[in-house]
Amino acid sequence: MMDFRSNEADRIAWVMSDEALPFELKLPAMKRLFLVVTTQKRGCWSCEMDYVRPSDVVSAMIDASIKKLALSPRDLLIRGAISGALLGAATTLAVTGAVSTGQPLIGALIFPVSLVMIVLLGLELVTGSFAIVPLAQLEGRATWGAVIANWSWVFVANLLGSIAFGVLIAIALTNMGKVEVAGVAAKIAAIAESKTIANEALGTAGMVSVFVKGILCNWLVCLGVVMAMTSTSTVGKIAATWLPIFLFFALGFEHAVVNMFLIPTGILLGAKVSIYDWWVWNQIPVTLGNLVGGFVFTGLALYATYKPAAAASPAISSAAQMDSKALAS
């Protein structure tokens, strides 16, 4: 029996129970009494927690994989193009923050706004799909052909959105070529060169390094996507997503979709980079590194350790439900 005795500010429920408590509390001629702090959920007060357990997160990842594979090419193109543009906008803002303050760490703090928006809107980002989409195949509910087709559509969409935003921001930064390239525009051009011809100058070492940076990057980026599933609240999703995305950007790793914006935009702004330099010395090895980092280090790793049981017995399911209720109280 529940009796709410506190006011709107307190939100404390007094719960009367005849059952044994986990601590000694003897009240003569009265039922045993303990406190439960409640939280509001859709207009009512609930004892459920906001946190989602890792095993349930992996189940949610599998469900997300199936839903993504069911999307039409039209939806993948629209959602992917928006994602590419949002990453371009956040990258521009991050560069602006770093240039204006002289502190690159400021840019890393700013950049995660892009992935937060992508996650909350349910948009499509190929780097996140590297971790999520193959899980349906591992469960025997999709083919590798369907997985690769999904990745291909989203990759093209991210590329189109990134380049489209790059053209628009290049026009905005230079007043359609009437203003000298300086400040943020010059910085974007310099970054484009550092990500391509600087790697070419190192030869094999540059190729291996950019591939490894791609692995490390998407391990963290996909953790951001997955960690958004550890919360059922908007604020919780934002906080959980922010942490690994901040890490990847601060550490200077390589993200395929960010580079789809930075490098062609840098070329438009005067970077001495050819299309060959862009794809051979950055885009291709970074994309392959992102694939390994997302799929192996995040999607496959979490699936291997938290894979849902094929079939749980009713007794076990009931016990699990009782444990969950006990923890919530």
DANORBEL-V661314 format. One line per field, one symbol per residue. ss: DSSP state (H for helix, E for strand, C for the rest). phi: phi as a letter, one per 20 degrees, with the letter a starting at -180 (. if undefined). burial: b if it has 24 or more other ideal C-beta (glycine too) atoms within 12 Angstrom, else e. Layout:
BEGIN
ss: ???
phi: ???
burial: ???
END
This chain:
BEGIN
ss: CEEECCCCCCCEEEEEECCCCCCCCCCCCCCEEEEEECEEECCEEECCCCECCHHHHHHHHHHHHHHHHCCCHHHHHHHHHHHHHHHHHHHHHHHHHHHHHCCHHHHHHHHCHHHHHHHHHCCCCHHHHHHHCHHHHHCCCCCHHHHHHHHHHHHHHHHHHHHHHHHHHHHHHHCCCCCCCCCHHHHHHHHHHHCCHHHHHHCHHHHHHHHHHHHHHHHHHHHHHHHHHHECCHHHHHHHHHHHHHHHHHCCCCCHHHHHHHHHHHHHCCCCCCHHHHHHHHHHHHHHHHHHHHHHHHHHHHHHHHCCCCCCCHHHHHHHHHHHHHHHC
phi: .dcedeegfelddedebeefefbfbdcflcffcbecedceblncecefeffdfgfffffffffffffffeffggfffffffffgfffffffffffgffffdmcgffffffgggffgffffemedcffffgeeffffffemdadfffffffgfffgffffffffffffffffffdllnedffblffffffffgffecfffffemgffffffffffffffgfffffffffeecddffffffffggffggfffemeddgfgffefffffffeofeceffggefebgffffffffffffffdgfffffedgfffbefgffffffffffffffe
burial: eeeeeeeeeeeebebeeeeeeeeeeeeeeeeeeeebeeeeeeeeeebeeeebeeeebbbbbbebbbbbbebeeeebbbbbbbbbbbbbbbbbbbbbbbbeeeeeeebbebbbbbbbbbbeeebbbbbbbbbbbbbbbbbeebeeebbeebbebbbbbbbbbbbbbbbebbeebbeeeeeebeebbebbbbbbbbbbbbbbeeeeebbebbbbbbbbbbbbbbbbbbbbbbbeeeebbeebbbbbbbbbbbebbbbbbbbbbbbbbbbbbebebeeebbbebbbbbbbbbbbbbbbebbbbbbbeebeeeeeeeeeeeeeeeeeeeeeee
END
